[in-house]
Amino acid sequence: MSIEFLFRLVSMLALGVGGLYLGVVVSKLADTTPELWATVFALVGALIGLVVTPYVTTRPARWLRNLISQLPTRMLVAAMVGLVVGLVVAALLSLPLSLLPRPVGQVLPFVAVLVFSWLGISVFVIRQNDIFALFRDRIGPLPAGETAAAGNSPSSVLLDTSVIIDGRIADISQTGFIAATMLVPRFILNELQHIADSPDMLRRNRGRRGLDILNRLQKEAGAPVRITDMNVEGVREADDKLVILAKQLHAAILTTDYNLNKVAGLQGVSVLNINDLANAVKAIVLPGEHMMVKVIQEGKETGQGVGYLDDGTMVVIEEGRRLMNQQLDVIVTKVLQTAAGRMIFAKPEK
């Protein structure tokens, strides 16, 4: 027996009995036989109890529970502390307010409880970062292992669709470079599933690859991976939801999306870009160094040839077009760092 059905049954019986007594009272006022009035009111009361009860008991309780489960612990603690402070202030004011003439002295204490409770919660939630920072400064620096949990660095990272499909996150997580909990919101998982169900073969393969990578992350990642039902109501775009959720959780976003990187950075959200990491760990090449490169395609400019290093770095070779499909010993002339990665210019050794 579900709790909702139990509430329906109890409320139906209670309102049915209440309707029965109310029908008897109404029949006396109308000076008629009580049986008809009692039966009608009892049936109406039982019907109201059966239909309306979930909307005033279990469903609001379920909604409140889901809301609390989606709130960050930091915000929940700040709200509870703010509520306690507001109630204490209202209690201190209730005695002088109750001494005022009636009915003001009877109403104002209750109004003060509502106002100061709301005010306490609002102030503590809005200024939660400053309040926690104040207590942290009073207590002193925390041990290194507790720093992330205190908010000095993100204790969790949100995974974007692009970084899951990219796949490199699975290898990176195994190295131990990511120690924070990796969170995958349900709307990101739904987006992956939508891509995997696409009629376009390329998108379908990308979506299925993302689901495979996510499955691999859950089994082999060096850090915890969790699917979270946290959502942002009133927002349709997944990227916008991700940025807002990251701000609420004080978490970083792990992505390969250049536009999301910029948008999140403008809103003060920490972003971990796999492409930036890949560029940072590439071997440093200086002008004048020698390297072996195979020319595999023509360049944009006249006479240029293009080759690639093992890590994917593009090497533009002057006068390399005439040496197509040959392994060349080249000399680096210039290194150019762009948003897309590192580009090396070289010329064949003579």
Secondary structure, DSSP 8 states (H G I E B T S, - for coil): --HHHHHHHHHHHHHHHHHHHHHHHHHHHHTS-HHHHHHHHHHHHHHHHHHHHHHHTHHHHHHHHHHHHHS-HHHHHHHHHHHHHHHHHHHHHHHHHHTS-TTHHHHHHHHHHHHHHHHHHHHHHHTHHHHHHHHHHHH----GGGHHHHTSS-SEEEE-HHHHHH-HHHHHHHHT---SEEEEEHHHHHHHHHHHT-SSHHHHHHHHHHHHHHHHHHHH-SS-EEEE----TT---HHHHHHHHHHHHT-EEEE--HHHHHHHHHTT--EEEHHHHHHHTS----TT-EEEEE--EE-SSTT-EEEE-TT--EEEETT-GGGTT-EEEEEEEEEEEETTEEEEEEEE--
